Amino acid sequence: MSLAPALRPPRQTPAAIAAYKTILRDALDRRPSGMRKRLAEALGKNRSFVSQIANPAYPTPIPPGHIDAILDICHFSPTERASFLAAYASAHPRRAAASEGPPVRTRPLALRVPDLGDEAKNREFDRLVQDLVIRLARLAEPPA
């Protein structure tokens, strides 16, 4: 039994995904060399993950939960931000519709945390703090 054409979910075309990945790649290429590492740490991933999500040749979509962090870390210009979000919405219309609404205002917060004496432990600690902050920020989102 097939779904009627109107009930089928919209297809994610590789070209539509490549469009927003191209914008991300170009923005990363114009940033300092440590930007990919910084983004990877913020996402709790490794640098190869960032290279994959910024490579238009890979049709794997960027998870919607990473979009805010990408926009925050990469400091897109207003034009880049609008282009990226429009391309993302075009590639993933249902995801974009679910996330519509006014953006949550953010503010910087500096923390002094212990140095655990081990780079891997420090990265894990930082990732856990980042995850906690993201989860806490969801409390500020308006109810769906």
ROPA-87758 format. One record per residue (C-alpha): residue in three letters; residue number from 1; z negated, y negated, x; chain. Coordinates in steps of 0.05 Angstrom, whole numbers, always signed. Example, Ala and Ser with C-alpha at 12.3 -4.5 7.8 and 13.67 -1.06 7.14 Angstrom:
<pts>
<pt res="ala" n="1" zz="-156" yy="+90" xx="+246" chain="A"/>
<pt res="ser" n="2" zz="-143" yy="+21" xx="+273" chain="A"/>
</pts>
This chain:
<pts>
<pt res="met" n="1" zz="+0" yy="+0" xx="+0" chain="A"/>
<pt res="ser" n="2" zz="+20" yy="-66" xx="+31" chain="A"/>
<pt res="leu" n="3" zz="-9" yy="-134" xx="+17" chain="A"/>
<pt res="ala" n="4" zz="+32" yy="-184" xx="-20" chain="A"/>
<pt res="pro" n="5" zz="+62" yy="-236" xx="+27" chain="A"/>
<pt res="ala" n="6" zz="+13" yy="-290" xx="+3" chain="A"/>
<pt res="leu" n="7" zz="-47" yy="-245" xx="+18" chain="A"/>
<pt res="arg" n="8" zz="-28" yy="-226" xx="+89" chain="A"/>
<pt res="pro" n="9" zz="-67" yy="-261" xx="+142" chain="A"/>
<pt res="pro" n="10" zz="-26" yy="-311" xx="+183" chain="A"/>
<pt res="arg" n="11" zz="+1" yy="-282" xx="+248" chain="A"/>
<pt res="gln" n="12" zz="-23" yy="-307" xx="+314" chain="A"/>
<pt res="thr" n="13" zz="+42" yy="-316" xx="+352" chain="A"/>
<pt res="pro" n="14" zz="+41" yy="-314" xx="+427" chain="A"/>
<pt res="ala" n="15" zz="+78" yy="-381" xx="+429" chain="A"/>
<pt res="ala" n="16" zz="+24" yy="-415" xx="+387" chain="A"/>
<pt res="ile" n="17" zz="-31" yy="-387" xx="+431" chain="A"/>
<pt res="ala" n="18" zz="+7" yy="-406" xx="+494" chain="A"/>
<pt res="ala" n="19" zz="+12" yy="-478" xx="+469" chain="A"/>
<pt res="tyr" n="20" zz="-63" yy="-490" xx="+471" chain="A"/>
<pt res="lys" n="21" zz="-73" yy="-449" xx="+534" chain="A"/>
<pt res="thr" n="22" zz="-21" yy="-492" xx="+568" chain="A"/>
<pt res="ile" n="23" zz="-61" yy="-555" xx="+550" chain="A"/>
<pt res="leu" n="24" zz="-124" yy="-523" xx="+577" chain="A"/>
<pt res="arg" n="25" zz="-90" yy="-499" xx="+641" chain="A"/>
<pt res="asp" n="26" zz="-60" yy="-568" xx="+654" chain="A"/>
<pt res="ala" n="27" zz="-128" yy="-602" xx="+642" chain="A"/>
<pt res="leu" n="28" zz="-163" yy="-553" xx="+689" chain="A"/>
<pt res="asp" n="29" zz="-109" yy="-564" xx="+742" chain="A"/>
<pt res="arg" n="30" zz="-123" yy="-639" xx="+742" chain="A"/>
<pt res="arg" n="31" zz="-199" yy="-629" xx="+750" chain="A"/>
<pt res="pro" n="32" zz="-238" yy="-617" xx="+814" chain="A"/>
<pt res="ser" n="33" zz="-234" yy="-547" xx="+843" chain="A"/>
<pt res="gly" n="34" zz="-303" yy="-526" xx="+818" chain="A"/>
<pt res="met" n="35" zz="-286" yy="-537" xx="+745" chain="A"/>
<pt res="arg" n="36" zz="-265" yy="-465" xx="+731" chain="A"/>
<pt res="lys" n="37" zz="-330" yy="-440" xx="+762" chain="A"/>
<pt res="arg" n="38" zz="-370" yy="-489" xx="+722" chain="A"/>
<pt res="leu" n="39" zz="-335" yy="-470" xx="+658" chain="A"/>
<pt res="ala" n="40" zz="-345" yy="-396" xx="+673" chain="A"/>
<pt res="glu" n="41" zz="-419" yy="-407" xx="+683" chain="A"/>
<pt res="ala" n="42" zz="-425" yy="-446" xx="+618" chain="A"/>
<pt res="leu" n="43" zz="-390" yy="-390" xx="+580" chain="A"/>
<pt res="gly" n="44" zz="-431" yy="-336" xx="+615" chain="A"/>
<pt res="lys" n="45" zz="-367" yy="-305" xx="+642" chain="A"/>
<pt res="asn" n="46" zz="-334" yy="-297" xx="+710" chain="A"/>
<pt res="arg" n="47" zz="-279" yy="-341" xx="+738" chain="A"/>
<pt res="ser" n="48" zz="-225" yy="-289" xx="+723" chain="A"/>
<pt res="phe" n="49" zz="-242" yy="-296" xx="+649" chain="A"/>
<pt res="val" n="50" zz="-229" yy="-371" xx="+653" chain="A"/>
<pt res="ser" n="51" zz="-164" yy="-358" xx="+690" chain="A"/>
<pt res="gln" n="52" zz="-143" yy="-310" xx="+634" chain="A"/>
<pt res="ile" n="53" zz="-160" yy="-356" xx="+577" chain="A"/>
<pt res="ala" n="54" zz="-124" yy="-413" xx="+612" chain="A"/>
<pt res="asn" n="55" zz="-61" yy="-372" xx="+626" chain="A"/>
<pt res="pro" n="56" zz="-7" yy="-381" xx="+574" chain="A"/>
<pt res="ala" n="57" zz="+25" yy="-315" xx="+596" chain="A"/>
<pt res="tyr" n="58" zz="-34" yy="-276" xx="+566" chain="A"/>
<pt res="pro" n="59" zz="-32" yy="-275" xx="+490" chain="A"/>
<pt res="thr" n="60" zz="-107" yy="-261" xx="+484" chain="A"/>
<pt res="pro" n="61" zz="-136" yy="-318" xx="+442" chain="A"/>
<pt res="ile" n="62" zz="-194" yy="-360" xx="+464" chain="A"/>
<pt res="pro" n="63" zz="-255" yy="-340" xx="+423" chain="A"/>
<pt res="pro" n="64" zz="-275" yy="-395" xx="+374" chain="A"/>
<pt res="gly" n="65" zz="-346" yy="-395" xx="+400" chain="A"/>
<pt res="his" n="66" zz="-321" yy="-420" xx="+468" chain="A"/>
<pt res="ile" n="67" zz="-282" yy="-480" xx="+442" chain="A"/>
<pt res="asp" n="68" zz="-340" yy="-530" xx="+440" chain="A"/>
<pt res="ala" n="69" zz="-362" yy="-510" xx="+510" chain="A"/>
<pt res="ile" n="70" zz="-291" yy="-517" xx="+536" chain="A"/>
<pt res="leu" n="71" zz="-284" yy="-586" xx="+506" chain="A"/>
<pt res="asp" n="72" zz="-352" yy="-607" xx="+531" chain="A"/>
<pt res="ile" n="73" zz="-345" yy="-582" xx="+603" chain="A"/>
<pt res="cys" n="74" zz="-272" yy="-600" xx="+614" chain="A"/>
<pt res="his" n="75" zz="-279" yy="-672" xx="+591" chain="A"/>
<pt res="phe" n="76" zz="-211" yy="-676" xx="+556" chain="A"/>
<pt res="ser" n="77" zz="-182" yy="-744" xx="+545" chain="A"/>
<pt res="pro" n="78" zz="-179" yy="-763" xx="+471" chain="A"/>
<pt res="thr" n="79" zz="-104" yy="-746" xx="+471" chain="A"/>
<pt res="glu" n="80" zz="-115" yy="-679" xx="+506" chain="A"/>
<pt res="arg" n="81" zz="-172" yy="-662" xx="+459" chain="A"/>
<pt res="ala" n="82" zz="-131" yy="-678" xx="+397" chain="A"/>
<pt res="ser" n="83" zz="-71" yy="-639" xx="+424" chain="A"/>
<pt res="phe" n="84" zz="-114" yy="-579" xx="+443" chain="A"/>
<pt res="leu" n="85" zz="-149" yy="-577" xx="+375" chain="A"/>
<pt res="ala" n="86" zz="-84" yy="-585" xx="+337" chain="A"/>
<pt res="ala" n="87" zz="-51" yy="-529" xx="+377" chain="A"/>
<pt res="tyr" n="88" zz="-112" yy="-485" xx="+367" chain="A"/>
<pt res="ala" n="89" zz="-112" yy="-499" xx="+292" chain="A"/>
<pt res="ser" n="90" zz="-38" yy="-483" xx="+289" chain="A"/>
<pt res="ala" n="91" zz="-49" yy="-417" xx="+325" chain="A"/>
<pt res="his" n="92" zz="-111" yy="-398" xx="+285" chain="A"/>
<pt res="pro" n="93" zz="-108" yy="-432" xx="+217" chain="A"/>
<pt res="arg" n="94" zz="-166" yy="-392" xx="+187" chain="A"/>
<pt res="arg" n="95" zz="-212" yy="-405" xx="+245" chain="A"/>
<pt res="ala" n="96" zz="-196" yy="-479" xx="+244" chain="A"/>
<pt res="ala" n="97" zz="-208" yy="-484" xx="+169" chain="A"/>
<pt res="ala" n="98" zz="-276" yy="-450" xx="+178" chain="A"/>
<pt res="ser" n="99" zz="-297" yy="-500" xx="+231" chain="A"/>
<pt res="glu" n="100" zz="-275" yy="-564" xx="+197" chain="A"/>
<pt res="gly" n="101" zz="-326" yy="-618" xx="+187" chain="A"/>
<pt res="pro" n="102" zz="-355" yy="-674" xx="+227" chain="A"/>
<pt res="pro" n="103" zz="-372" yy="-656" xx="+299" chain="A"/>
<pt res="val" n="104" zz="-445" yy="-649" xx="+316" chain="A"/>
<pt res="arg" n="105" zz="-467" yy="-706" xx="+360" chain="A"/>
<pt res="thr" n="106" zz="-493" yy="-684" xx="+427" chain="A"/>
<pt res="arg" n="107" zz="-535" yy="-715" xx="+482" chain="A"/>
<pt res="pro" n="108" zz="-548" yy="-696" xx="+553" chain="A"/>
<pt res="leu" n="109" zz="-613" yy="-663" xx="+573" chain="A"/>
<pt res="ala" n="110" zz="-633" yy="-649" xx="+644" chain="A"/>
<pt res="leu" n="111" zz="-681" yy="-593" xx="+659" chain="A"/>
<pt res="arg" n="112" zz="-719" yy="-573" xx="+720" chain="A"/>
<pt res="val" n="113" zz="-721" yy="-498" xx="+723" chain="A"/>
<pt res="pro" n="114" zz="-749" yy="-450" xx="+774" chain="A"/>
<pt res="asp" n="115" zz="-707" yy="-426" xx="+832" chain="A"/>
<pt res="leu" n="116" zz="-713" yy="-351" xx="+827" chain="A"/>
<pt res="gly" n="117" zz="-692" yy="-341" xx="+900" chain="A"/>
<pt res="asp" n="118" zz="-631" yy="-299" xx="+882" chain="A"/>
<pt res="glu" n="119" zz="-563" yy="-327" xx="+863" chain="A"/>
<pt res="ala" n="120" zz="-548" yy="-273" xx="+812" chain="A"/>
<pt res="lys" n="121" zz="-616" yy="-282" xx="+778" chain="A"/>
<pt res="asn" n="122" zz="-606" yy="-358" xx="+777" chain="A"/>
<pt res="arg" n="123" zz="-538" yy="-350" xx="+744" chain="A"/>
<pt res="glu" n="124" zz="-566" yy="-302" xx="+693" chain="A"/>
<pt res="phe" n="125" zz="-624" yy="-350" xx="+679" chain="A"/>
<pt res="asp" n="126" zz="-575" yy="-408" xx="+671" chain="A"/>
<pt res="arg" n="127" zz="-531" yy="-367" xx="+624" chain="A"/>
<pt res="leu" n="128" zz="-591" yy="-349" xx="+581" chain="A"/>
<pt res="val" n="129" zz="-613" yy="-422" xx="+577" chain="A"/>
<pt res="gln" n="130" zz="-542" yy="-442" xx="+559" chain="A"/>
<pt res="asp" n="131" zz="-539" yy="-388" xx="+505" chain="A"/>
<pt res="leu" n="132" zz="-606" yy="-411" xx="+477" chain="A"/>
<pt res="val" n="133" zz="-583" yy="-483" xx="+474" chain="A"/>
<pt res="ile" n="134" zz="-519" yy="-464" xx="+438" chain="A"/>
<pt res="arg" n="135" zz="-558" yy="-423" xx="+387" chain="A"/>
<pt res="leu" n="136" zz="-608" yy="-479" xx="+377" chain="A"/>
<pt res="ala" n="137" zz="-551" yy="-530" xx="+367" chain="A"/>
<pt res="arg" n="138" zz="-525" yy="-488" xx="+310" chain="A"/>
<pt res="leu" n="139" zz="-589" yy="-508" xx="+272" chain="A"/>
<pt res="ala" n="140" zz="-561" yy="-579" xx="+271" chain="A"/>
<pt res="glu" n="141" zz="-496" yy="-557" xx="+237" chain="A"/>
<pt res="pro" n="142" zz="-491" yy="-570" xx="+163" chain="A"/>
<pt res="pro" n="143" zz="-498" yy="-508" xx="+119" chain="A"/>
<pt res="ala" n="144" zz="-433" yy="-473" xx="+101" chain="A"/>
</pts>
